[in-house]
Amino acid sequence: MAVRRVVPNVQSEAVQENREFYGLLGFEEVMNLGWIMTLASPSSPTAQVSLIARDKTASVTPDISIEVDDVDAAYALMRNSGAEIVHPLQDEEWGVRRFFVRDPNGRVVNVLGHI
């Protein structure tokens, strides 16, 4: 299993203000679903930050997102390790398959793959 990108998720109700702030550092909007916006560096597209007001289908908001090439394998590894699954593995309407798991620090990790 390979990691494709790691994206911090900044929980905020001030999404537009954050868009402008991170824009000063060179980030540009690459995705906006209304409840989450992802900004990326044009010169290094995997350098990203997501601004999230609330998660659309989960009861918790993830602290970090990790895209992997095989989300089903990642899910099996986490489940078999005894890690706490916070949000079940499922396909989302915006084109990702994902689950949330809690890390040893109590942070919620969104592990995903594009469908």
Summary of the structure (lengths in Angstrom):
residues: 115
radius of gyration: 14.1
end to end distance: 15.9
largest distance: 43.1
contacts: 317
relative contact order: 0.20
helix: 17%
strand: 48%
